[in-house]
Amino acid sequence: MGQNLQLSPATVAGAALESVDTPALLLDLNAFERNLDRMQSAADAAGVALRPHAKAHKTPAVALAQIARGAVGICCQKVSEALPFIAAGVQDIHISNQPALSASGAKTLLLARAAQHARMSVCVDDVRQIDALGAAAASEGSRIGVFVEIDIGQGRCGVPDAAGVLRLLERLAAHPQLKFRGLQAYHGGLQHLRAHDARRTQSQRAAERAGAVRIALENHGVRCPTVTGGGTGSVEFDLRSGVFTEVQPGSYAFMDRDYGDNAYDDRADALRFDHALFLATTVMSTAAGGHVVVDAGLKSLATDSGMPGIWQADALRYDQANDEHGIVTAKDDEDGAKSLPALGSRLHLVPGHCDPTFNLHDALIGFRGETVECFWPIAARGLSR
Ligand SMILES: Cc1ncc(COP(=O)(O)O)c(C=O)c1O
């Protein structure tokens, strides 16, 4: 292909934000850094370790910024997702998930190999996972940390009680290269309960369930060095629970529209986070009259948690996402007219759900004020194995 037929980068450091080619995923660095600082100080003040979830962003530069502030490491959801983070120098990674077993043993083998480069741990809730991990660690000569996942109300993965944990620990004892590191207790279902009180009550209930399992294990002489869990919607309660020794929030660094819709404690010293992630889009058609069309649809934005918000444009609404089109309408203004944006104007959308939105992009463009500052590869994009 000729030199003149190459896609140029969406932007370069130092360029005006307004000039970034759209659709483009933007990070407001001031808001992002504020979010990281707030979360780290809250964890430090509570004496709880922070291990942010990297599935939210899949971007090594984000993880390094969190670790530089005091995070003990990161979580990944899949073994393959961890690889770009290890390559970037992250030394402590927890796979907050069970390895899917297969005839080839591909995932347990990859994990055992990753454990030669970084301190790795993983969740289990079945003896067959333990046997597969033990065999892989023995064949690769590595050591893997193991967390038994307990179900604290979500009804997804995890054993229901201390008896279930004890059964798995008996099997673990047969594998000297696996080391019990504690319990994972995560309840995703409560993270987006809108009312602050409902989230508090449910989070406390979930933490109590985890605490009860930990105490029952202690009564059997089993110490749990770590109890890990929690997300952006529950973290303020998890930090005060006295049960979690480590928390795993991910979205707090970005705050998508869905998390923005939760009600939060409005006291001045409450733990709050700001929107830092935006999708820049351009109005590409105004021909219809009653609506305009922007150049960001399903292939740039995840809509599983609803449509994106439109930043600082309360009278506009993103109504519908097609593959590469987004339909934007306007509320009537005082004279009954609609103030729709002009052809070529730019909007900043607040994605409905940050995790799958990151997974649609190659790069995250960091800006401060009106200037582009950095261009970070979303290196784990698409790594779902
Ligand atoms: C195991 C686990 N830990 C932590 C999180 C935290 O996520 P977030 O703070 O982005 O909601 C999730 C999200 O789904 C998760 O599955």
The ligand as an SDF file (V2000), in Angstrom:
LIG
                    3D

 16 16  0  0  0  0  0  0  0  0999 V2000
  -14.1990  -10.4060   40.6400 C   0  0  0  0  0  0  0  0  0  0  0  0
  -14.4010   -8.9610   40.4630 C   0  0  0  0  0  0  0  0  0  0  0  0
  -13.7600   -8.1050   41.2870 N   0  0  0  0  0  0  0  0  0  0  0  0
  -13.9180   -6.7830   41.1830 C   0  0  0  0  0  0  0  0  0  0  0  0
  -14.7290   -6.2230   40.2260 C   0  0  0  0  0  0  0  0  0  0  0  0
  -14.8350   -4.7260   40.2690 C   0  0  0  0  0  0  0  0  0  0  0  0
  -15.3490   -4.0570   39.3270 O   0  0  0  0  0  0  0  0  0  0  0  0
  -15.8530   -2.5450   39.2580 P   0  0  0  0  0  0  0  0  0  0  0  0
  -15.2520   -1.7890   40.3780 O   0  0  0  0  0  0  0  0  0  0  0  0
  -15.3070   -2.1360   37.9480 O   0  0  0  0  0  0  0  0  0  0  0  0
  -17.3110   -2.6220   39.2920 O   0  0  0  0  0  0  0  0  0  0  0  0
  -15.4210   -7.0720   39.3320 C   0  0  0  0  0  0  0  0  0  0  0  0
  -16.3200   -6.5400   38.2810 C   0  0  0  0  0  0  0  0  0  0  0  0
  -17.0930   -7.1650   37.6330 O   0  0  0  0  0  0  0  0  0  0  0  0
  -15.2420   -8.4720   39.4550 C   0  0  0  0  0  0  0  0  0  0  0  0
  -15.8840   -9.3380   38.6390 O   0  0  0  0  0  0  0  0  0  0  0  0
  1  2  1  0
  2  3  1  0
  2 15  2  0
  3  4  2  0
  4  5  1  0
  5  6  1  0
  5 12  2  0
  6  7  1  0
  7  8  1  0
  8  9  2  0
  8 10  1  0
  8 11  1  0
 12 13  1  0
 12 15  1  0
 13 14  2  0
 15 16  1  0
M  END
$$$$
